[in-house]
């Protein structure tokens, strides 16, 4: 069986409602096998958290993760994909 092609992507996440952090962490843990790294920074001045997640996964998995994150209340995200 041929392995499916993966892509490297960066997902930028902004959390405006702290009540959604637990659900976000559950979702990210579902994708832990394809996450290369993650960095989160609180921005107290605006009372938000900024998170960057870097992954190497199939396009469908990345899109699925972005969709799940986007459905969380008070959480927004955008993905940028590599061309390789």
N, CA, C and O atoms as CSV, one atom per row, in Angstrom:
chain,resi,resn,atom,element,x,y,z
A,1,UNK,N,N,0.844,-1.182,0.000
A,1,UNK,CA,C,0.000,0.000,0.000
A,1,UNK,C,C,0.890,1.246,0.000
A,1,UNK,O,O,1.852,1.326,0.764
A,2,UNK,N,N,0.575,2.190,-0.836
A,2,UNK,CA,C,1.356,3.415,-0.971
A,2,UNK,C,C,0.990,4.408,0.129
A,2,UNK,O,O,-0.186,4.612,0.431
A,3,UNK,N,N,2.018,5.027,0.726
A,3,UNK,CA,C,1.792,6.025,1.772
A,3,UNK,C,C,1.211,7.285,1.146
A,3,UNK,O,O,1.594,7.682,0.046
A,4,UNK,N,N,0.281,7.905,1.864
A,4,UNK,CA,C,-0.311,9.149,1.371
A,4,UNK,C,C,0.643,10.306,1.608
A,4,UNK,O,O,1.428,10.306,2.556
A,5,UNK,N,N,0.559,11.288,0.728
A,5,UNK,CA,C,1.427,12.465,0.800
A,5,UNK,C,C,1.012,13.361,1.965
A,5,UNK,O,O,-0.173,13.586,2.210
A,6,UNK,N,N,2.025,13.867,2.677
A,6,UNK,CA,C,1.757,14.795,3.771
A,6,UNK,C,C,2.305,16.168,3.406
A,6,UNK,O,O,3.129,16.313,2.504
A,7,UNK,N,N,1.827,17.160,4.127
A,7,UNK,CA,C,2.293,18.536,3.947
A,7,UNK,C,C,2.606,19.132,5.315
A,7,UNK,O,O,2.035,18.736,6.330
A,8,UNK,N,N,3.507,20.073,5.316
A,8,UNK,CA,C,3.797,20.814,6.538
A,8,UNK,C,C,2.900,22.047,6.543
A,8,UNK,O,O,2.767,22.741,5.535
A,9,UNK,N,N,2.293,22.302,7.688
A,9,UNK,CA,C,1.393,23.449,7.814
A,9,UNK,C,C,1.593,24.107,9.170
A,9,UNK,O,O,2.045,23.477,10.126
A,10,UNK,N,N,1.251,25.373,9.229
A,10,UNK,CA,C,1.255,26.133,10.476
A,10,UNK,C,C,-0.175,26.611,10.699
A,10,UNK,O,O,-0.791,27.198,9.810
A,11,UNK,N,N,-0.684,26.356,11.878
A,11,UNK,CA,C,-2.019,26.845,12.227
A,11,UNK,C,C,-1.849,27.904,13.312
A,11,UNK,O,O,-1.286,27.642,14.374
A,12,UNK,N,N,-2.343,29.093,13.027
A,12,UNK,CA,C,-2.359,30.172,14.011
A,12,UNK,C,C,-3.722,30.188,14.687
A,12,UNK,O,O,-4.753,30.216,14.015
A,13,UNK,N,N,-3.726,30.170,16.000
A,13,UNK,CA,C,-4.976,30.092,16.776
A,13,UNK,C,C,-5.023,31.248,17.768
A,13,UNK,O,O,-4.038,31.530,18.450
A,14,UNK,N,N,-6.169,31.913,17.844
A,14,UNK,CA,C,-6.392,32.948,18.851
A,14,UNK,C,C,-7.580,32.518,19.701
A,14,UNK,O,O,-8.670,32.255,19.192
A,15,UNK,N,N,-7.343,32.453,21.005
A,15,UNK,CA,C,-8.386,32.045,21.954
A,15,UNK,C,C,-8.839,33.283,22.708
A,15,UNK,O,O,-8.067,33.893,23.448
A,16,UNK,N,N,-10.104,33.648,22.511
A,16,UNK,CA,C,-10.672,34.816,23.184
A,16,UNK,C,C,-11.511,34.432,24.395
A,16,UNK,O,O,-11.766,35.267,25.262
A,17,UNK,N,N,-11.940,33.178,24.461
A,17,UNK,CA,C,-12.753,32.711,25.596
A,17,UNK,C,C,-12.024,31.556,26.267
A,17,UNK,O,O,-11.888,30.475,25.694
A,18,UNK,N,N,-11.556,31.797,27.491
A,18,UNK,CA,C,-10.777,30.786,28.205
A,18,UNK,C,C,-11.575,29.514,28.473
A,18,UNK,O,O,-10.992,28.457,28.718
A,19,UNK,N,N,-12.893,29.605,28.428
A,19,UNK,CA,C,-13.736,28.425,28.643
A,19,UNK,C,C,-13.520,27.375,27.549
A,19,UNK,O,O,-13.841,26.204,27.750
A,20,UNK,N,N,-12.986,27.775,26.407
A,20,UNK,CA,C,-12.790,26.857,25.281
A,20,UNK,C,C,-11.411,26.192,25.267
A,20,UNK,O,O,-11.139,25.354,24.408
A,21,UNK,N,N,-10.544,26.559,26.208
A,21,UNK,CA,C,-9.174,26.031,26.212
A,21,UNK,C,C,-9.159,24.522,26.418
A,21,UNK,O,O,-8.413,23.820,25.736
A,22,UNK,N,N,-9.953,24.016,27.327
A,22,UNK,CA,C,-9.975,22.569,27.599
A,22,UNK,C,C,-10.395,21.793,26.351
A,22,UNK,O,O,-9.777,20.783,26.015
A,23,UNK,N,N,-11.430,22.251,25.670
A,23,UNK,CA,C,-11.881,21.581,24.445
A,23,UNK,C,C,-10.815,21.668,23.354
A,23,UNK,O,O,-10.604,20.704,22.619
A,24,UNK,N,N,-10.146,22.806,23.243
A,24,UNK,CA,C,-9.077,22.968,22.267
A,24,UNK,C,C,-7.950,21.979,22.540
A,24,UNK,O,O,-7.454,21.334,21.616
A,25,UNK,N,N,-7.546,21.856,23.791
A,25,UNK,CA,C,-6.481,20.920,24.140
A,25,UNK,C,C,-6.872,19.472,23.848
A,25,UNK,O,O,-6.028,18.678,23.434
A,26,UNK,N,N,-8.127,19.124,24.057
A,26,UNK,CA,C,-8.605,17.767,23.715
A,26,UNK,C,C,-8.480,17.521,22.213
A,26,UNK,O,O,-8.021,16.461,21.788
A,27,UNK,N,N,-8.889,18.501,21.417
A,27,UNK,CA,C,-8.803,18.371,19.956
A,27,UNK,C,C,-7.351,18.230,19.511
A,27,UNK,O,O,-7.025,17.362,18.701
A,28,UNK,N,N,-6.487,19.081,20.039
A,28,UNK,CA,C,-5.079,19.015,19.654
A,28,UNK,C,C,-4.455,17.676,20.052
A,28,UNK,O,O,-3.604,17.152,19.334
A,29,UNK,N,N,-4.868,17.127,21.179
A,29,UNK,CA,C,-4.306,15.834,21.596
A,29,UNK,C,C,-4.731,14.710,20.653
A,29,UNK,O,O,-4.018,13.716,20.522
A,30,UNK,N,N,-5.878,14.855,19.998
A,30,UNK,CA,C,-6.310,13.863,19.003
A,30,UNK,C,C,-5.334,13.810,17.824
A,30,UNK,O,O,-5.195,12.770,17.180
A,31,UNK,N,N,-4.666,14.917,17.545
A,31,UNK,CA,C,-3.762,15.041,16.399
A,31,UNK,C,C,-2.289,15.041,16.826
A,31,UNK,O,O,-1.424,15.452,16.052
A,32,UNK,N,N,-2.000,14.590,18.034
A,32,UNK,CA,C,-0.638,14.657,18.578
A,32,UNK,C,C,0.390,13.927,17.732
A,32,UNK,O,O,1.560,14.307,17.733
A,33,UNK,N,N,-0.015,12.887,17.007
A,33,UNK,CA,C,0.947,12.124,16.206
A,33,UNK,C,C,1.474,12.912,15.004
A,33,UNK,O,O,2.539,12.591,14.477
A,34,UNK,N,N,0.747,13.929,14.570
A,34,UNK,CA,C,1.212,14.703,13.417
A,34,UNK,C,C,1.668,16.114,13.798
A,34,UNK,O,O,2.054,16.893,12.926
A,35,UNK,N,N,1.628,16.448,15.082
A,35,UNK,CA,C,2.077,17.765,15.530
A,35,UNK,C,C,3.585,17.735,15.748
A,35,UNK,O,O,4.099,16.937,16.533
A,36,UNK,N,N,4.282,18.616,15.042
A,36,UNK,CA,C,5.733,18.748,15.175
A,36,UNK,C,C,6.068,19.587,16.399
A,36,UNK,O,O,6.981,19.257,17.156
A,37,UNK,N,N,5.327,20.667,16.590
A,37,UNK,CA,C,5.578,21.552,17.716
A,37,UNK,C,C,4.413,22.487,17.961
A,37,UNK,O,O,3.541,22.669,17.113
A,38,UNK,N,N,4.425,23.075,19.150
A,38,UNK,CA,C,3.332,23.958,19.545
A,38,UNK,C,C,3.891,25.015,20.483
A,38,UNK,O,O,4.696,24.710,21.363
A,39,UNK,N,N,3.465,26.257,20.296
A,39,UNK,CA,C,3.875,27.338,21.177
A,39,UNK,C,C,2.647,28.185,21.497
A,39,UNK,O,O,1.892,28.565,20.602
A,40,UNK,N,N,2.462,28.469,22.753
A,40,UNK,CA,C,1.349,29.304,23.163
A,40,UNK,C,C,1.820,30.454,24.025
A,40,UNK,O,O,2.665,30.284,24.904
A,41,UNK,N,N,1.267,31.625,23.767
A,41,UNK,CA,C,1.628,32.809,24.533
A,41,UNK,C,C,0.375,33.549,24.980
A,41,UNK,O,O,-0.485,33.867,24.159
A,42,UNK,N,N,0.268,33.824,26.270
A,42,UNK,CA,C,-0.842,34.658,26.718
A,42,UNK,C,C,-0.539,36.123,26.416
A,42,UNK,O,O,0.606,36.564,26.507
A,43,UNK,N,N,-1.570,36.858,26.061
A,43,UNK,CA,C,-1.419,38.298,25.849
A,43,UNK,C,C,-2.387,38.983,26.815
A,43,UNK,O,O,-3.540,39.256,26.481
A,44,UNK,N,N,-1.885,39.250,28.015
A,44,UNK,CA,C,-2.720,39.746,29.105
A,44,UNK,C,C,-3.385,41.085,28.775
A,44,UNK,O,O,-4.511,41.341,29.201
A,45,UNK,N,N,-2.693,41.935,28.018
A,45,UNK,CA,C,-3.239,43.259,27.695
A,45,UNK,C,C,-4.592,43.150,26.994
A,45,UNK,O,O,-5.479,43.973,27.220
A,46,UNK,N,N,-4.749,42.129,26.140
A,46,UNK,CA,C,-6.004,41.946,25.405
A,46,UNK,C,C,-6.824,40.776,25.954
A,46,UNK,O,O,-7.907,40.482,25.449
A,47,UNK,N,N,-6.299,40.105,26.998
A,47,UNK,CA,C,-6.970,38.955,27.615
A,47,UNK,C,C,-7.250,37.843,26.594
A,47,UNK,O,O,-8.344,37.280,26.557
A,48,UNK,N,N,-6.233,37.538,25.761
A,48,UNK,CA,C,-6.346,36.459,24.778
A,48,UNK,C,C,-5.098,35.575,24.871
A,48,UNK,O,O,-4.111,35.934,25.514
A,49,UNK,N,N,-5.165,34.433,24.227
A,49,UNK,CA,C,-4.023,33.533,24.103
A,49,UNK,C,C,-3.768,33.294,22.624
A,49,UNK,O,O,-4.703,33.081,21.852
A,50,UNK,N,N,-2.496,33.330,22.232
A,50,UNK,CA,C,-2.099,33.093,20.846
A,50,UNK,C,C,-1.311,31.786,20.808
A,50,UNK,O,O,-0.367,31.599,21.576
A,51,UNK,N,N,-1.701,30.896,19.919
A,51,UNK,CA,C,-1.085,29.571,19.829
A,51,UNK,C,C,-0.688,29.315,18.387
A,51,UNK,O,O,-1.438,29.612,17.457
A,52,UNK,N,N,0.499,28.759,18.218
A,52,UNK,CA,C,0.974,28.329,16.910
A,52,UNK,C,C,1.197,26.829,16.968
A,52,UNK,O,O,1.872,26.335,17.871
A,53,UNK,N,N,0.637,26.100,16.013
A,53,UNK,CA,C,0.814,24.654,15.931
A,53,UNK,C,C,1.419,24.337,14.567
A,53,UNK,O,O,0.915,24.784,13.536
A,54,UNK,N,N,2.496,23.569,14.567
A,54,UNK,CA,C,3.142,23.158,13.323
A,54,UNK,C,C,2.932,21.660,13.166
A,54,UNK,O,O,3.195,20.885,14.086
A,55,UNK,N,N,2.451,21.256,11.980
A,55,UNK,CA,C,2.170,19.837,11.750
A,55,UNK,C,C,2.707,19.336,10.433
A,55,UNK,O,O,2.981,20.107,9.513
A,56,UNK,N,N,2.850,18.027,10.361
A,56,UNK,CA,C,3.173,17.318,9.121
A,56,UNK,C,C,2.123,16.235,9.007
A,56,UNK,O,O,2.188,15.221,9.703
A,57,UNK,N,N,1.148,16.449,8.123
A,57,UNK,CA,C,0.002,15.542,8.038
A,57,UNK,C,C,-0.605,15.587,6.644
A,57,UNK,O,O,-0.267,16.442,5.826
A,58,UNK,N,N,-1.497,14.659,6.398
A,58,UNK,CA,C,-2.249,14.673,5.146
A,58,UNK,C,C,-3.143,15.909,5.124
A,58,UNK,O,O,-3.604,16.376,6.165
A,59,UNK,N,N,-3.375,16.419,3.945
A,59,UNK,CA,C,-4.206,17.626,3.761
A,59,UNK,C,C,-5.569,17.468,4.446
A,59,UNK,O,O,-6.043,18.398,5.100
A,60,UNK,N,N,-6.196,16.306,4.302
A,60,UNK,CA,C,-7.514,16.091,4.908
A,60,UNK,C,C,-7.465,16.197,6.431
A,60,UNK,O,O,-8.386,16.733,7.046
A,61,UNK,N,N,-6.394,15.687,7.040
A,61,UNK,CA,C,-6.265,15.750,8.495
A,61,UNK,C,C,-6.104,17.192,8.957
A,61,UNK,O,O,-6.697,17.597,9.957
A,62,UNK,N,N,-5.310,17.959,8.238
A,62,UNK,CA,C,-5.102,19.367,8.592
A,62,UNK,C,C,-6.419,20.138,8.467
A,62,UNK,O,O,-6.768,20.931,9.341
A,63,UNK,N,N,-7.137,19.899,7.386
A,63,UNK,CA,C,-8.428,20.575,7.187
A,63,UNK,C,C,-9.427,20.171,8.273
A,63,UNK,O,O,-10.196,21.002,8.757
A,64,UNK,N,N,-9.412,18.899,8.650
A,64,UNK,CA,C,-10.310,18.425,9.698
A,64,UNK,C,C,-9.995,19.096,11.029
A,64,UNK,O,O,-10.899,19.524,11.746
A,65,UNK,N,N,-8.716,19.186,11.353
A,65,UNK,CA,C,-8.311,19.844,12.593
A,65,UNK,C,C,-8.736,21.309,12.594
A,65,UNK,O,O,-9.282,21.794,13.585
A,66,UNK,N,N,-8.493,22.012,11.502
A,66,UNK,CA,C,-8.893,23.425,11.407
A,66,UNK,C,C,-10.403,23.589,11.557
A,66,UNK,O,O,-10.870,24.532,12.196
A,67,UNK,N,N,-11.155,22.679,10.971
A,67,UNK,CA,C,-12.607,22.744,11.083
A,67,UNK,C,C,-13.083,22.558,12.510
A,67,UNK,O,O,-13.975,23.272,12.967
A,68,UNK,N,N,-12.496,21.604,13.217
A,68,UNK,CA,C,-12.878,21.369,14.613
A,68,UNK,C,C,-12.525,22.564,15.487
A,68,UNK,O,O,-13.306,22.964,16.350
A,69,UNK,N,N,-11.343,23.131,15.258
A,69,UNK,CA,C,-10.939,24.304,16.037
A,69,UNK,C,C,-11.875,25.479,15.748
A,69,UNK,O,O,-12.270,26.197,16.667
A,70,UNK,N,N,-12.224,25.676,14.494
A,70,UNK,CA,C,-13.076,26.788,14.095
A,70,UNK,C,C,-14.485,26.735,14.650
A,70,UNK,O,O,-15.170,27.756,14.712
A,71,UNK,N,N,-14.922,25.550,15.056
A,71,UNK,CA,C,-16.269,25.413,15.631
A,71,UNK,C,C,-16.313,25.715,17.131
A,71,UNK,O,O,-17.393,25.765,17.719
A,72,UNK,N,N,-15.161,25.913,17.747
A,72,UNK,CA,C,-15.134,26.224,19.179
A,72,UNK,C,C,-15.535,27.682,19.399
A,72,UNK,O,O,-15.150,28.565,18.633
A,73,UNK,N,N,-16.302,27.917,20.439
A,73,UNK,CA,C,-16.770,29.260,20.771
A,73,UNK,C,C,-15.595,30.125,21.234
A,73,UNK,O,O,-14.862,29.742,22.145
A,74,UNK,N,N,-15.421,31.269,20.619
A,74,UNK,CA,C,-14.390,32.201,21.021
A,74,UNK,C,C,-12.987,31.827,20.565
A,74,UNK,O,O,-12.002,32.337,21.099
A,75,UNK,N,N,-12.893,30.939,19.580
A,75,UNK,CA,C,-11.593,30.517,19.062
A,75,UNK,C,C,-11.592,30.728,17.550
A,75,UNK,O,O,-12.546,30.356,16.867
A,76,UNK,N,N,-10.515,31.326,17.027
A,76,UNK,CA,C,-10.392,31.482,15.583
A,76,UNK,C,C,-9.044,30.926,15.155
A,76,UNK,O,O,-8.087,30.926,15.930
A,77,UNK,N,N,-8.974,30.449,13.904
A,77,UNK,CA,C,-7.730,29.882,13.419
A,77,UNK,C,C,-7.598,30.059,11.918
A,77,UNK,O,O,-8.585,30.208,11.197
A,78,UNK,N,N,-6.354,30.038,11.468
A,78,UNK,CA,C,-6.023,30.081,10.044
A,78,UNK,C,C,-4.835,29.160,9.835
A,78,UNK,O,O,-3.965,29.037,10.697
A,79,UNK,N,N,-4.811,28.515,8.672
A,79,UNK,CA,C,-3.705,27.617,8.353
A,79,UNK,C,C,-2.938,28.140,7.141
A,79,UNK,O,O,-3.517,28.714,6.219
A,80,UNK,N,N,-1.640,27.932,7.162
A,80,UNK,CA,C,-0.765,28.234,6.027
A,80,UNK,C,C,-0.029,26.940,5.712
A,80,UNK,O,O,0.481,26.270,6.610
A,81,UNK,N,N,0.021,26.596,4.432
A,81,UNK,CA,C,0.596,25.318,3.984
A,81,UNK,C,C,1.901,25.533,3.235
A,81,UNK,O,O,2.070,26.526,2.529
A,82,UNK,N,N,2.827,24.584,3.399
A,82,UNK,CA,C,4.038,24.604,2.605
A,82,UNK,C,C,3.713,24.051,1.218
A,82,UNK,O,O,2.679,23.413,1.023
A,83,UNK,N,N,4.587,24.296,0.276
A,83,UNK,CA,C,4.406,23.763,-1.081
A,83,UNK,C,C,5.125,22.442,-1.281
A,83,UNK,O,O,5.090,21.877,-2.374
A,84,UNK,N,N,5.780,21.940,-0.233
A,84,UNK,CA,C,6.519,20.669,-0.344
A,84,UNK,C,C,5.899,19.614,0.546
A,84,UNK,O,O,6.380,18.481,0.588
